[in-house]
Amino acid sequence: MSSVDSVIATLPDGSKKTIDQGTTLLQLAQSIGPGLARDAVAAQVNDQMLDLNHHLDNDATVEFVTTKSADGLDVIRHSTAHVMAGAVKDLFPAVKVTIGPSVDDGVNGFYYDFDSDRGFTEDDLEKITKRMNEVIADDITFERKVVSREEAHKIFEDMGESYKLELLEAIPEGETVSLYQHGNFIDLCRGPHLPSTMRIKSFKLMSVAGAYWRGDSNNKMLARIYGNAFASAKELKKHLNNVAEAKKRDHRVLGKQLDLFSFSQSVGGGLVLWHPKGARVRSIIEEFWRRSHFDYGYSLVYTPHIGKAELWQTSGHLDFYQENMYAPLEIEGNPFYVKPMNCPFHIEIYRSRLKSYRDLPLRFAELGTVYRFEPSGTLHGLMRVRGFTQDDAHIFCTNEQLDSEIKRCLEHTFYLLRAFGFEQYEIYLSTRPEKYVGEINSWDKATNALKLALESLGLDYEIDQGEGVFYGPKIDIKIRDSLGRTWQCTTVQIDFNLPERFNVEYVDNNNQRVKPFMVHRALLGSLERFFGILIEHHAGAFPMWLAPVQAIVLPVMTELNEQAHDIQQQLVEKDLRVEIDDRNEKLGFKIREAQLAKIPYMLVVGKREIEQNGVAPRTRAGEDLGFHSMDKAIELLVKEAAWPERPERKEV
């Protein structure tokens, strides 16, 4: 036990440090070392993240949060958001403040929404930035104040901050009301924040936009300022370079440039129109997906786009998911819904006849198109649509088979993702939440099966304690693209809910009817979103096996067009996707056009090539490979166009 005037701080390595009662966390960090004091931005004290200005009055476990962690970056960004809001109030006193969270959307790190008579301009952003730098240089302390609900109400009422009063009313009774103040700016906030404004090292205000209060189009439109902040100028510069590169890779821009897909207001927002080249790539993805599923022992199924209301009532969708579903159709007096998910259909296939333990495992896979309502303001190219094709599968297996089935799912996942060029991942295992269905022993078995599969494959993962869905634990896999951005694609979920709702059973080896384990899994996610990610990952320059056009024949003069068409035909007969540019244009122009179209190979055909029965290949990167005989050219192209190597066929 500590003495009356001292406390013991237990550090992550198990060491203990005795300090004076009332010592701040910042002082504790300084006593450990100057490097930690410089890098720390907050600390996890027992189960609560606190400011470094917090005084330790009791023994506690302490883990410092540094600028190198996601939580540390979150603290930096949220503190910067407060400084921005304060600067806006200094410059535009009539503006009302609403909310200003830290975010991470790949571009922005925070935003603040303001009720303003006018939107903000680029000139305004420059003025706000200047004022922020002045506040940062003044080294103003972020001060936390715990107040009563009545005190907070009076503060914001006197300030005329009506939005803060609304937010205050939403705080549950009994919950602590905390405010943060730096200088004249005060806000309703849980924190934590940096010790002072001078700890903000590098930021940039990125853009302005409009946003409805609470995201509801029935509410007032607010003015939003986006920004980002990092622990150093070097990190910010790297981020801004990535943002610029991401703009070049924007799948919406490249989709139009490469003539892959489009949207039409006449058709409706969020509904994709696949053009021939985009459809060609999609068909290759689908064919590769099907082949891999046969290799991994799946049976393909097809299901309708609509189902009777009673199906969705049984599944629970009408009770818990109806806001994401479209209004029903009436067919012969019965309401039908377009499907938001494929699960109930796969269950009905399973239930079409009684299964024995000898039939299991059963693996049903489908590229099933589903429809979900998304507000128009959330639609974003292929990344957020209203109609999309899910690479869905459902596995029905016995208790004894669950471990191997989960491992098989993960092996299949990494084979697919690597084939498309993704080698880096973030993996999360989400465990039982407070509210759940099913028996605890089933949850434990399922969670252990997920964990065992991850560990048997030597995969690093994080546990999201209590973040599983109510019907079962899950593994989520985020892929990291060429710009370092993460995208959620794969999910492997175990479901205790639907088998119960639909009374899914099989006859075991004791001739008893028992429930199987049911595994939901999607490996690529939706084809639309995955296609958008692929475009941006490869900057539209698809690997040869995926490219819609793998090579283009470029005759140097129109007199050679007939022979060039013969060359094209030879290549097409080798199952290569080859076009020809036989326009009466200069060769340099044709090469530039082919490079803009990101075609892997340009096959130049002049008199010499015709006479010697060959071509002169060039790559889209600009490399001139010199003369190749037709046999050598075909060998080169066929080898590079080969699909990724198949995995060893899995026993069924």
C-alpha positions in Angstrom: 0.0 0.0 0.0 1.1 3.5 -0.7 1.6 6.1 2.1 -0.9 8.9 2.7 1.1 11.5 0.6 2.2 9.2 -2.2 0.7 6.9 -4.8 1.9 4.0 -6.9 1.7 4.0 -10.7 2.0 0.6 -12.3 3.4 0.8 -15.8 2.7 -1.6 -18.7 6.0 -3.6 -18.2 4.8 -4.3 -14.6 7.3 -1.9 -13.0 5.9 0.4 -10.3 6.8 4.0 -9.7 6.1 5.8 -6.4 5.2 9.5 -6.9 3.7 12.3 -4.8 0.0 12.3 -4.5 -1.4 15.0 -7.0 1.4 14.5 -9.5 0.2 15.1 -13.0 0.4 12.4 -15.7 2.7 14.8 -17.6 5.0 15.0 -14.6 5.0 11.2 -14.4 6.0 11.0 -18.0 8.8 13.5 -17.5 10.1 11.5 -14.6 10.3 8.4 -16.8 12.1 10.1 -19.6 12.2 13.2 -21.8 11.3 11.1 -24.9 8.1 9.8 -23.4 7.2 13.3 -22.1 7.7 14.6 -25.7 5.7 11.9 -27.4 2.9 11.3 -24.9 -0.4 13.1 -25.6 -2.7 11.3 -23.0 -2.7 8.3 -20.8 -4.9 5.2 -20.1 -5.4 5.2 -16.4 -7.1 2.0 -15.3 -9.9 1.8 -17.8 -10.2 5.5 -18.7 -8.2 7.7 -21.1 -7.3 11.0 -19.4 -5.5 14.2 -20.1 -1.8 14.6 -19.2 -2.9 17.5 -16.9 -4.9 15.0 -14.8 -3.6 14.6 -11.2 -3.0 11.1 -9.8 -4.6 10.9 -6.3 -4.8 7.1 -6.0 -2.8 4.1 -7.0 -3.4 3.2 -10.7 -2.2 1.3 -13.7 -0.9 3.9 -16.3 -0.2 3.4 -20.0 0.8 6.5 -21.9 -0.8 7.2 -25.3 1.8 8.5 -27.7 1.8 10.3 -31.1 2.7 7.0 -32.7 -0.7 5.4 -31.9 -4.1 5.8 -33.5 -5.5 7.0 -30.2 -2.7 9.5 -29.9 -3.4 10.8 -33.4 -7.1 11.0 -32.4 -6.2 13.3 -29.5 -4.1 15.6 -31.6 -6.9 15.9 -34.2 -9.6 16.5 -31.7 -7.6 19.2 -30.0 -6.9 20.8 -33.3 -10.6 20.8 -34.1 -11.2 22.8 -30.9 -8.5 25.3 -31.8 -10.2 25.7 -35.2 -13.6 26.2 -33.7 -12.2 28.8 -31.3 -10.5 30.6 -34.2 -13.8 30.6 -36.1 -15.6 32.1 -33.1 -12.9 34.8 -32.8 -13.3 35.8 -36.4 -17.0 35.2 -36.9 -18.6 35.8 -33.4 -22.2 35.3 -34.7 -21.5 31.7 -35.8 -23.0 29.0 -33.6 -20.9 25.9 -32.9 -22.3 22.4 -33.2 -20.1 19.2 -33.2 -16.5 18.7 -34.1 -15.2 15.1 -33.9 -12.0 13.5 -35.1 -12.5 11.3 -38.2 -10.4 9.2 -40.5 -11.9 9.0 -44.0 -8.5 8.8 -45.8 -8.4 12.5 -46.4 -9.6 14.3 -43.4 -8.7 13.9 -39.7 -11.4 16.2 -38.2 -14.2 18.5 -38.9 -16.4 21.1 -37.2 -20.0 22.1 -38.2 -21.1 25.6 -37.8 -24.5 27.4 -38.1 -23.5 30.3 -40.2 -25.4 32.8 -42.3 -23.0 32.1 -45.1 -20.6 29.3 -46.1 -16.9 29.5 -45.6 -14.6 30.5 -48.5 -11.0 29.6 -49.3 -10.0 33.1 -48.1 -11.8 32.4 -44.8 -9.7 29.2 -44.4 -6.6 31.2 -44.7 -7.8 33.7 -42.1 -8.8 30.8 -39.8 -5.4 29.1 -40.3 -3.6 32.3 -39.4 -5.6 32.7 -36.2 -5.1 29.1 -35.3 -1.3 29.5 -35.6 -1.5 32.5 -33.2 -3.4 30.5 -30.6 -1.0 27.6 -31.0 2.0 29.9 -30.5 0.4 31.3 -27.3 0.7 27.9 -25.7 -2.8 28.0 -24.1 -3.7 25.2 -21.7 -6.6 22.9 -22.5 -8.6 22.9 -19.2 -11.2 20.3 -18.3 -14.1 21.3 -16.1 -16.6 18.9 -14.6 -19.9 20.8 -14.0 -23.5 20.1 -13.1 -26.1 19.9 -15.9 -27.5 23.2 -14.6 -24.2 25.0 -14.8 -23.5 23.8 -18.3 -27.0 24.8 -19.4 -26.5 28.4 -18.0 -23.0 28.7 -19.7 -24.3 27.7 -23.1 -27.6 29.6 -22.8 -25.6 32.8 -21.9 -23.4 32.2 -25.0 -26.5 31.7 -27.2 -25.2 28.2 -28.2 -28.5 26.5 -28.8 -27.0 23.4 -30.5 -24.9 22.8 -27.3 -28.1 23.0 -25.3 -29.6 20.3 -27.5 -26.5 18.1 -27.1 -26.6 18.6 -23.4 -30.2 17.4 -23.2 -29.1 14.2 -25.0 -26.6 13.3 -22.2 -28.1 10.5 -20.1 -29.0 11.4 -16.5 -26.2 10.6 -14.1 -23.5 10.8 -16.7 -20.6 13.2 -16.1 -20.9 16.6 -17.9 -17.5 17.8 -18.8 -16.4 21.0 -20.6 -13.1 21.9 -22.2 -11.8 25.4 -22.4 -8.8 27.0 -24.0 -8.7 30.8 -24.0 -12.2 32.2 -24.5 -13.5 29.1 -26.3 -15.4 26.5 -24.3 -17.2 23.4 -25.5 -19.1 20.4 -24.3 -16.6 17.5 -24.6 -15.5 14.2 -23.0 -11.9 14.7 -24.0 -9.1 13.9 -23.6 -7.1 16.8 -25.1 -3.4 17.8 -25.4 -1.9 19.6 -22.4 -1.7 22.8 -24.4 -2.2 24.3 -27.9 1.6 24.4 -28.5 1.6 20.6 -28.7 -0.2 20.9 -32.1 2.7 20.6 -34.5 1.3 20.4 -38.0 -2.2 20.8 -39.4 -4.0 21.9 -42.6 -7.6 23.0 -43.2 -8.6 20.8 -46.2 -11.9 21.9 -47.5 -15.4 23.3 -46.9 -18.7 21.5 -47.4 -22.4 21.5 -46.3 -23.9 19.1 -43.8 -27.3 18.7 -42.3 -27.6 19.0 -38.5 -27.5 15.4 -37.2 -27.3 14.2 -40.8 -31.1 14.7 -41.2 -32.1 16.4 -44.4 -35.2 17.8 -42.6 -32.8 19.9 -40.4 -30.9 23.0 -41.2 -27.9 22.9 -43.5 -24.7 23.7 -41.7 -21.3 24.9 -42.9 -18.6 22.2 -42.3 -14.8 22.8 -42.3 -12.6 19.7 -42.8 -9.0 19.6 -41.6 -6.2 17.2 -40.7 -3.4 17.2 -38.2 -0.3 15.1 -37.6 2.4 14.8 -35.1 5.0 16.3 -37.5 5.3 18.3 -40.6 6.9 15.3 -42.3 3.8 13.1 -41.7 1.5 15.9 -42.9 3.5 16.3 -46.1 3.4 12.6 -46.7 -0.4 12.6 -46.2 -1.0 15.5 -48.5 1.1 13.8 -51.2 -1.0 10.7 -50.7 -4.2 12.8 -51.0 -2.9 14.3 -54.3 -2.1 10.8 -55.5 -5.5 9.6 -54.4 -7.2 12.3 -56.5 -5.3 11.0 -59.5 -6.5 7.5 -58.7 -10.1 8.4 -57.9 -12.1 5.5 -59.4 -14.9 7.9 -60.4 -12.5 9.9 -62.6 -10.6 6.8 -64.0 -13.9 5.0 -64.5 -15.0 7.8 -66.9 -11.5 8.1 -68.5 -11.2 4.4 -69.1 -14.9 4.0 -70.1 -15.5 1.4 -67.4 -18.9 2.4 -65.8 -21.2 5.3 -65.3 -24.3 6.4 -63.4 -27.5 8.0 -64.8 -30.0 10.2 -63.0 -32.6 8.7 -65.4 -31.8 5.3 -63.9 -31.3 6.4 -60.4 -28.5 7.3 -58.0 -26.4 4.5 -56.6 -27.3 2.1 -59.5 -24.3 1.2 -61.6 -24.2 1.0 -65.4 -21.3 -1.3 -66.4 -19.8 -0.4 -69.8 -18.2 -3.1 -72.0 -14.7 -2.7 -70.7 -15.8 -2.5 -67.1 -18.1 -5.5 -67.6 -15.1 -7.4 -69.1 -13.0 -6.9 -66.0 -16.0 -7.8 -63.8 -16.6 -11.0 -65.8 -13.0 -12.0 -65.3 -13.2 -11.3 -61.5 -16.4 -13.4 -61.4 -14.9 -16.2 -63.4 -11.8 -16.3 -61.2 -14.1 -16.1 -58.1 -16.1 -19.1 -59.3 -13.1 -21.2 -60.2 -11.6 -20.5 -56.7 -14.8 -21.5 -55.0 -14.9 -24.8 -56.9 -11.3 -25.4 -55.8 -12.3 -24.8 -52.2 -15.3 -27.1 -52.3 -18.2 -24.8 -52.7 -21.5 -25.4 -54.5 -22.8 -22.4 -56.5 -26.4 -21.4 -56.0 -28.7 -18.8 -57.6 -31.6 -17.1 -55.8 -34.4 -14.6 -56.7 -34.1 -10.8 -56.3 -37.4 -10.7 -54.3 -39.0 -12.7 -51.5 -42.3 -12.7 -49.7 -42.7 -10.6 -46.6 -43.1 -13.6 -44.4 -39.5 -14.7 -45.3 -38.1 -11.4 -44.1 -40.4 -11.5 -41.0 -39.0 -14.9 -40.1 -35.4 -13.7 -40.7 -36.0 -10.6 -38.5 -35.2 -8.1 -41.3 -38.6 -6.5 -41.1 -38.2 -5.9 -37.4 -34.5 -4.8 -37.3 -33.5 -3.8 -40.8 -36.6 -2.4 -42.5 -35.2 1.2 -42.8 -32.6 -0.2 -45.2 -35.2 -2.0 -47.3 -37.3 -0.7 -50.1 -41.1 -0.5 -50.1 -42.7 -3.8 -50.9 -44.2 -4.8 -54.2 -47.7 -6.4 -54.2 -48.0 -9.6 -56.2 -51.4 -11.3 -56.1 -52.3 -9.6 -52.9 -49.0 -10.7 -51.2 -46.2 -8.2 -50.3 -42.8 -9.0 -51.7 -39.5 -7.2 -50.8 -36.4 -6.9 -53.0 -33.7 -8.6 -51.0 -31.2 -6.7 -48.9 -29.3 -9.9 -48.1 -29.0 -13.5 -49.5 -28.9 -15.4 -46.2 -32.6 -16.4 -45.9 -32.6 -17.8 -49.5 -29.5 -20.0 -48.8 -31.2 -21.3 -45.6 -34.3 -22.2 -47.6 -32.1 -24.2 -50.0 -30.6 -26.0 -47.0 -34.1 -26.7 -45.6 -35.5 -28.0 -48.9 -34.7 -31.5 -47.6 -33.6 -33.0 -44.2 -29.8 -33.2 -44.0 -27.7 -35.9 -42.3 -24.3 -35.3 -40.6 -22.9 -37.2 -43.6 -24.1 -34.3 -45.9 -22.0 -31.7 -43.9 -20.2 -29.5 -44.4 -22.4 -27.8 -47.1 -20.9 -24.7 -48.6 -23.3 -22.5 -50.7 -21.8 -19.6 -52.6 -23.5 -17.0 -54.7 -22.7 -13.7 -56.5 -26.1 -12.4 -55.3 -27.3 -8.9 -56.1 -28.9 -7.1 -53.2 -30.6 -3.7 -52.8 -30.3 -1.5 -49.7 -31.5 2.1 -49.2 -28.6 4.6 -48.8 -29.4 8.3 -48.5 -28.4 10.2 -51.6 -25.8 12.2 -49.6 -23.9 9.1 -48.7 -23.6 7.7 -52.2 -20.0 7.7 -53.5 -19.2 6.2 -56.8 -18.8 2.4 -56.6 -17.9 2.6 -52.9 -21.4 3.3 -51.7 -24.3 2.2 -53.9 -27.9 1.1 -53.6 -27.6 -2.1 -55.7 -24.6 -4.3 -55.4 -23.5 -7.9 -55.9 -22.2 -9.6 -52.7 -19.8 -12.5 -52.9 -21.8 -14.3 -50.4 -21.4 -17.8 -49.0 -23.0 -19.7 -46.1 -21.4 -22.8 -44.6 -23.4 -25.3 -42.6 -21.2 -27.6 -40.5 -21.0 -29.8 -37.4 -19.4 -28.7 -34.2 -16.4 -30.9 -35.0 -16.0 -29.4 -38.5 -16.1 -25.7 -37.4 -12.4 -25.3 -36.7 -11.3 -26.6 -40.1 -14.0 -24.7 -42.0 -12.9 -21.3 -40.5 -9.3 -22.1 -41.4 -10.4 -23.0 -44.9 -12.2 -19.6 -45.2 -9.1 -17.7 -44.2 -6.9 -19.6 -46.6 -9.3 -18.9 -49.4 -9.5 -15.3 -48.4 -5.7 -14.7 -48.6 -5.4 -16.6 -51.9 -8.1 -14.4 -53.5 -6.8 -11.1 -52.1 -3.2 -11.8 -53.0 -4.2 -12.8 -56.5 -5.6 -9.3 -56.9 -2.5 -7.6 -55.6 -3.2 -7.1 -51.9 -0.5 -8.2 -49.5 -1.0 -6.2 -46.3 -3.9 -6.6 -43.9 -5.4 -5.5 -40.6 -7.3 -8.3 -38.9 -9.8 -8.0 -36.1 -11.6 -10.6 -34.0 -14.8 -9.3 -32.5 -16.1 -11.1 -29.4 -19.5 -11.5 -27.6 -21.3 -8.2 -26.9 -23.4 -7.4 -23.9 -26.7 -8.3 -25.7 -26.5 -11.5 -27.6 -28.4 -14.6 -28.7 -27.3 -18.2 -28.3 -25.7 -20.2 -25.6 -22.4 -19.1 -24.0 -20.8 -22.4 -24.7 -21.6 -22.1 -28.4 -20.1 -18.5 -28.3 -17.0 -19.8 -26.7 -16.6 -22.6 -29.2 -17.2 -20.3 -32.1 -14.8 -17.6 -30.8 -12.1 -20.2 -30.1 -12.5 -21.6 -33.6 -11.9 -18.1 -35.1 -8.9 -17.5 -32.9 -7.4 -20.9 -33.6 -7.7 -20.4 -37.3 -6.0 -17.1 -37.1 -3.2 -18.4 -35.0 -2.7 -21.6 -37.0 -2.0 -19.5 -40.0 0.4 -17.3 -38.1 -1.7 -14.1 -38.6 -1.4 -11.0 -36.4 -4.8 -9.8 -35.2 -6.4 -7.5 -32.7 -9.3 -8.4 -30.4 -12.3 -6.1 -30.5 -13.7 -7.0 -27.1 -17.5 -7.0 -27.1 -17.7 -5.8 -30.7 -19.2 -8.9 -32.2 -22.7 -8.7 -33.7 -25.5 -9.9 -31.5 -25.9 -13.2 -33.4 -22.2 -14.3 -33.3 -18.5 -13.5 -33.2 -16.7 -12.5 -36.4 -13.4 -11.9 -38.1 -13.0 -8.7 -40.1 -10.1 -8.2 -42.5 -9.1 -4.8 -43.9 -6.8 -4.7 -46.9 -4.2 -2.0 -47.2 -3.9 -0.5 -50.7 -0.8 1.0 -52.5 -1.4 4.4 -50.8 -1.6 2.8 -47.3 -5.3 3.2 -47.0 -7.4 0.5 -45.4 -10.6 -0.9 -46.8 -13.0 -3.4 -45.1 -13.5 -6.3 -47.5 -13.6 -9.7 -45.8 -15.9 -10.8 -43.0 -16.3 -14.2 -41.5 -19.2 -14.4 -39.1 -20.8 -17.2 -37.1 -24.6 -17.0 -36.7 -26.6 -18.4 -33.9 -29.7 -16.3 -34.8 -30.9 -17.4 -38.2 -30.6 -21.2 -37.6 -32.8 -20.7 -34.5 -35.3 -18.5 -36.4 -35.6 -20.9 -39.3 -35.2 -24.1 -37.3 -32.2 -25.3 -39.3 -31.3 -28.8 -38.3 -29.5 -32.0 -39.4 -29.7 -35.6 -38.1 -26.5 -36.5 -36.2 -24.9 -39.9 -35.8 -27.1 -40.7 -32.8 -30.2 -40.1 -35.0 -31.0 -36.9 -33.1 -32.0 -33.6 -34.7 -29.5 -30.9 -33.8 -28.6 -27.4 -35.1 -25.5 -27.0 -37.3 -23.1 -24.1 -37.0 -23.8 -21.5 -39.7 -21.0 -19.4 -41.1 -21.6 -16.2 -43.1 -18.7 -15.1 -45.1 -17.9 -12.5 -47.8 -14.3 -12.5 -49.1 -14.3 -9.5 -51.5 -17.3 -7.8 -50.1 -19.4 -6.3 -52.9 -18.1 -6.6 -56.4 -18.8 -2.9 -57.1 -16.8 -1.7 -54.1 -14.0 -4.1 -54.7 -13.8 -3.0 -58.3 -13.5 0.6 -57.1 -10.7 -0.4 -54.7 -8.9 -2.3 -57.5 -9.1 0.7 -59.8 -7.5 3.0 -57.1 -5.0 0.4 -55.9 -3.7 -0.1 -59.5 -4.3 3.5 -60.6 -6.4 2.0 -63.4 -3.4 0.1 -64.7 -4.8 -3.4 -64.1 -2.4 -6.3 -64.1 -2.2 -8.1 -67.4 -4.6 -10.9 -66.5 -7.3 -8.5 -65.4 -6.8 -5.8 -68.1 -9.9 -5.3 -70.3 -7.6 -4.8 -73.3 -4.2 -6.6 -72.9 -2.5 -5.4 -76.1 -3.2 -3.1 -79.0 -1.8 -3.4 -82.5 -0.5 -0.1 -83.9 0.3 -0.1 -87.6 2.6 2.8 -88.5 0.7 3.5 -91.8 -2.7 2.7 -93.2 -1.1 0.6 -96.0 -0.3 -2.0 -93.3 -3.7 -2.2 -91.8 -4.7 -5.5 -93.4 -1.5 -7.2 -92.2 -2.0 -5.6 -88.7 -5.5 -7.1 -88.6 -4.1 -10.5 -89.4 -1.7 -10.1 -86.4 -4.5 -9.1 -84.1 -6.5 -12.2 -85.2 -3.5 -14.5 -84.4 -3.3 -13.0 -80.9 -7.1 -13.3 -80.3 -6.9 -17.0 -81.2 -4.5 -17.4 -78.3 -7.3 -16.0 -76.0 -5.6 -12.7 -75.7 -7.8 -9.5 -75.5 -6.3 -7.4 -78.3 -7.6 -4.4 -80.2 -6.2 -2.4 -83.2 -5.8 1.3 -83.8 -5.9 1.5 -87.6 -6.7 5.2 -87.7 -4.8 7.5 -90.0 -2.8 9.1 -87.2 0.8 9.5 -86.3 2.4 6.7 -84.3 3.3 8.9 -81.4 -0.3 10.0 -81.1 -1.5 6.3 -81.1 1.1 5.4 -78.4 0.0 8.3 -76.1 -3.7 7.3 -76.6 -2.9 3.7 -75.7 -0.9 4.8 -72.6 -3.8 7.0 -71.4 -6.0 3.9 -71.8 -3.5 2.1 -69.6 -3.2 -0.9 -72.1 -0.3 -3.1 -70.9 1.3 -3.6 -74.4 1.5 -1.7 -77.6 2.5 -3.8 -80.6 4.0 -1.5 -83.2 3.8 -2.8 -86.8 5.9 -1.3 -89.5 7.3 -2.6 -92.8 10.3 -4.3 -91.1 7.9 -6.2 -88.7 5.7 -7.3 -91.5 8.7 -8.5 -93.6 10.2 -10.4 -90.6 6.8 -11.7 -89.3 6.9 -10.0 -86.0 6.0 -6.9 -83.9 7.9 -4.3 -81.8 6.3 -4.4 -78.3 6.2 -1.3 -76.0 4.9 -1.3 -72.4 2.5 1.2 -71.0 5.3 2.4 -68.8 7.2 3.5 -72.0 9.7 0.7 -72.3 10.6 -0.2 -75.9 11.2 -4.0 -76.0 12.5 -4.0 -79.6 11.7 -6.5 -82.3 10.0 -9.8 -81.4 9.1 -12.6 -83.7 5.4 -13.5 -83.6 6.2 -16.7 -81.7 8.2 -14.7 -79.1 5.6 -12.0 -78.8 2.8 -14.6 -78.3 5.0 -16.4 -75.7 5.6 -13.1 -73.9 1.9 -12.0 -73.8 0.5 -15.4 -73.0 2.9 -15.9 -70.1 2.1 -12.4 -68.6 -1.7 -12.9 -69.2 -1.8 -16.1 -67.2 -4.1 -16.2 -64.2 -2.6 -16.4 -60.7 -1.5 -19.9 -59.9 -4.3 -22.1 -58.5 -4.1 -23.3 -54.9 -3.7 -26.9 -54.0 -7.2 -28.3 -54.4 -8.8 -28.7 -51.0 -10.4 -32.0 -50.0 -14.2 -31.7 -49.7 
